[in-house]
Structure formats: C-alpha cells, structure tokens
Amino acid sequence: MMARGDDWRRKGYSVAAMRELARRELPRPVFDFADGGAEDERTLRRNETSFGDVRLVPRPLDGSPARDLSLDLFGRRLSMPLMIGPTGLSGLFWPRGEIAAARAASRAGTAFCLSHGSVCTLEELAADGPSPRWMQVFIYRDRGFTEELTRRAQAAGYDALVLTLDNQLLGSRERDLRNGFAIPPRFRPADMLGMALRLRWLMRMRPELPRITFGNYVRPGQPDDIASLAGRMASLLDPAMSWADVAWLRTIWRGPLLLKGVLHPAEAARAVEEGVDGIIVSNHGGRQLDGAVSSIEALPTVAGAVGGRIPVLLDGGVRRGADVVKALALGAACCLVGRPQLWGLAVAGEEGVAHVLDIYRREIDRTMGLLGARRLAELTPDILFPG
Ligand SMILES: Cc1cc2nc3c(=O)[nH]c(=O)nc-3n(C[C@H](O)[C@H](O)[C@H](O)COP(=O)(O)O)c2cc1C
C-alpha cells in the first residue's frame, strides 16, 4: 500500500490525469486548498474553458521534423515557453516542496518563481542553486518589509522580481470554509477517515507539519508559528497600493521587474510607461475576484496595449501544450502554471513536477508539429480561426 513504483507515470499521462492522482494522494482539505477558487469559482472554470473557444488552423505542408521551443526571456534562455509560477505553501504538498519544484524546473531548462509565502526561505532556495529563479513580493503597509524582501532577493541573486497586484485583499475561498481548512492544517474527526486513506501523504508530511511556516516572515524574537504569521501577513497587505509604489519598487530592485495580475489594457500601457519590464496577465487562478475575465480572454487587449514593448506572460487554466500555443499566438511570450506543479509535487515530489513539465513540453511540440510551426515566432494570429 505504501510502496510506490513508477505506475504513477503511466497513469499520469496528462495534466488532468496528474490532478486526479493528486486528488487521491492528498487529504481533501489540502487538495481543495490548491484546487479551489473564490466564491462561485466562475473565473476559475472560465480560465480553462476559454481556451476551448480559441481554435487552431493547421498548415501541415509547412511542417518540419523538429521544432524549436526555446526562447530568450529577460536575458536568459528557456528551453520552452512554460515556467512555474509562485504558489504559497508548496511545502504542504511535499517536504521541501519549493526546492523540489525549483529543481525540476531547472532540470527542464525553465524558470521557477518563488512565492512570498514559501515554506523554505528565499535564501534556502537560492543556496540550493536552481536557476533561473524569480521572487514574488507584495506591497505591505510596512513598505520597509517589501523593501527588505526585495533586497534579500537581490542579495541572493534572484533573476527577476514579481510584484503581485491582485492579492491586497484576500479572496473568499469557500471550499476552505466548507472544509474548515486552516493554517496550520487542523483535521477534524470527520476528516480522519479520509486521512487514513491518505497514508503516504501523512507519513511523508508528519515530521514536517509542526515545522510548516512562512519561512520568509520568521523574525528572531517573534512568534514563528504559522498561525501567528498568517495573521500578521493578512494585516500587512495594503489595499491602498498605487503606481507610486511601483515607481518606488523600480528604484529599489535592479533587474527585471514584472507586475502580476494585470487584466486591464490601460494598466498594462501604464506599466510600460512606468518602466516595468514585464506583465503577467493573471487573475490569480480564479482565487481572488470571482467574475474577473479569464486570462486568455484578457490577453489580446493587454498585448495590444503593450504593443510588443515588453514581454507579456500569462497564467490561469493552462492545462495543455495547445493552451500554451494559443496564448503565444495571442501575444504571450511565455506561460506560467500554478496548480499543475502542485499536483506533480503531491504525486511524486521533484520527479512528479519534472513529469508535469515533460507533459507540457511534449504537448507543445506535438501541437506545433501538427500545426506546421517550426519556431515560436511562427505562433501568430495567423494560426487561429478568426472570430
Ligand atoms: C495554492 C496556491 C497558492 C498560490 N500562492 C500564490 C502566491 O503566494 N503569490 C502569487 O502571486 N500567486 C499565488 N497563486 C496564484 C498562482 O501564482 C497563479 O496565478 C495561478 O495558480 C495560475 O493559475 P493555474 O493554477 O490555473 O495555473 C497561488 C495559487 C495556488 C493554487
């Protein structure tokens, strides 16, 4: 029962199949913490279904025996247009989860973005050496803390800084309310039967659970348990964030600065004027503003406003290589994934994430082959069915 061979590789033949394996591996409240979205989960669903409305028009006679999936992004070569986005508490899915996922990204030749809310500290990840590595931060009421995280990321050699815009108030995740999911996880008697069926996770995580905390927030002399830190973090977020903060951060961070959570074309155009280096079209995976436009629906107008001046990236609902191809055709330079890498982690740690990244690589390559596209530069609106 506990032993685990390589059977998961065969069963996890797609990202959706990996999600199903993760669902069987994790206690329900933990699975739902990652899988769920805000309120009625309309935006969460729409992120995925909107990709179905974009259709591809192949030209097989333009094909080639091999496709080149590589690209330059902020001066670094990536092997494919897909990277891992920031997810807090990845260490709840696998011991030292962030480090496992970052290693898998590095092995795959792509980038990893660490969340502010990682279990490991940003310095621990840097010491492990995966690269390229990006760091995600928020604007806090105490701007000094934003500055501190930024300077620590600079000192630890992070390649890019991501300022997330859409999390200054916390969205209402009703699955968590239903499941009584709390930080740290407390399991109710009703969950115990489910837990007994999730023995592998329990055995792996039992020694970790008391130590799980938000590593970057730990301060000497202050309570470092996760419940205290979670409360402090929520009270630190500042909904009164403004463009002045972006300009201020620009003066502190020397290197590529990206804004994550841009959906409005006017905000995208302003970002370029403010000297931002990249934009991530995102609605936080449908976890914040329910009813927000899906990422792929928002992309064309945002990309139009940016007009190729800086790279536009996208996350939210990317579950197939074909989704990546569609996003690139609509103006994205690269996509990020959140939940899929957590499913990989839950199933098999670093190997599981490597497997998920490999699924995307094979699907992007196959999609391009079937389309008759040799290079990413050929993924333009020309490959899309009009209207
Ligand atoms: C469990 C979980 C934790 C997340 N934590 C963060 C975070 O700390 N910072 C952040 O900018 N985005 C966070 N996100 C949002 C992701 O970066 C990303 O925008 C979203 O997951 C993309 O959608 P996808 O899951 O459909 O790929 C989180 C998402 C999940 C599922």
The ligand as an SDF file (V2000), in Angstrom:
LIG
                    3D

 31 33  0  0  0  0  0  0  0  0999 V2000
   -2.1570   27.0400   -3.6800 C   0  0  0  0  0  0  0  0  0  0  0  0
   -1.8670   28.2950   -4.4400 C   0  0  0  0  0  0  0  0  0  0  0  0
   -1.0990   29.2820   -3.8400 C   0  0  0  0  0  0  0  0  0  0  0  0
   -0.8040   30.4560   -4.5320 C   0  0  0  0  0  0  0  0  0  0  0  0
    0.0100   31.3950   -3.9380 N   0  0  0  0  0  0  0  0  0  0  0  0
    0.3630   32.4920   -4.6310 C   0  0  0  0  0  0  0  0  0  0  0  0
    1.2750   33.4330   -4.0780 C   0  0  0  0  0  0  0  0  0  0  0  0
    1.7720   33.2530   -2.9770 O   0  0  0  0  0  0  0  0  0  0  0  0
    1.5820   34.5220   -4.8190 N   0  0  0  0  0  0  0  0  0  0  0  0
    1.0690   34.7430   -6.0670 C   0  0  0  0  0  0  0  0  0  0  0  0
    1.3940   35.7320   -6.7100 O   0  0  0  0  0  0  0  0  0  0  0  0
    0.2150   33.8610   -6.6270 N   0  0  0  0  0  0  0  0  0  0  0  0
   -0.1510   32.7430   -5.9410 C   0  0  0  0  0  0  0  0  0  0  0  0
   -1.0010   31.8370   -6.5130 N   0  0  0  0  0  0  0  0  0  0  0  0
   -1.5140   32.0900   -7.8740 C   0  0  0  0  0  0  0  0  0  0  0  0
   -0.5930   31.4680   -8.9110 C   0  0  0  0  0  0  0  0  0  0  0  0
    0.6490   32.1230   -8.9790 O   0  0  0  0  0  0  0  0  0  0  0  0
   -1.1980   31.5540  -10.3200 C   0  0  0  0  0  0  0  0  0  0  0  0
   -1.5720   32.8790  -10.5920 O   0  0  0  0  0  0  0  0  0  0  0  0
   -2.3790   30.6470  -10.5390 C   0  0  0  0  0  0  0  0  0  0  0  0
   -2.3010   29.4690   -9.7790 O   0  0  0  0  0  0  0  0  0  0  0  0
   -2.4180   30.3160  -12.0190 C   0  0  0  0  0  0  0  0  0  0  0  0
   -3.4590   29.5320  -12.3280 O   0  0  0  0  0  0  0  0  0  0  0  0
   -3.3750   27.9250  -12.5150 P   0  0  0  0  0  0  0  0  0  0  0  0
   -3.3220   27.3730  -11.1290 O   0  0  0  0  0  0  0  0  0  0  0  0
   -4.6470   27.6730  -13.2220 O   0  0  0  0  0  0  0  0  0  0  0  0
   -2.1480   27.5820  -13.3140 O   0  0  0  0  0  0  0  0  0  0  0  0
   -1.3080   30.6600   -5.8500 C   0  0  0  0  0  0  0  0  0  0  0  0
   -2.0790   29.6550   -6.4400 C   0  0  0  0  0  0  0  0  0  0  0  0
   -2.3530   28.4830   -5.7620 C   0  0  0  0  0  0  0  0  0  0  0  0
   -3.1700   27.4210   -6.4490 C   0  0  0  0  0  0  0  0  0  0  0  0
  1  2  1  0
  2  3  1  0
  2 30  2  0
  3  4  2  0
  4  5  1  0
  4 28  1  0
  5  6  2  0
  6  7  1  0
  6 13  1  0
  7  8  2  0
  7  9  1  0
  9 10  1  0
 10 11  2  0
 10 12  1  0
 12 13  2  0
 13 14  1  0
 14 15  1  0
 14 28  1  0
 15 16  1  0
 16 17  1  0
 16 18  1  0
 18 19  1  0
 18 20  1  0
 20 21  1  0
 20 22  1  0
 22 23  1  0
 23 24  1  0
 24 25  2  0
 24 26  1  0
 24 27  1  0
 28 29  2  0
 29 30  1  0
 30 31  1  0
M  END
$$$$
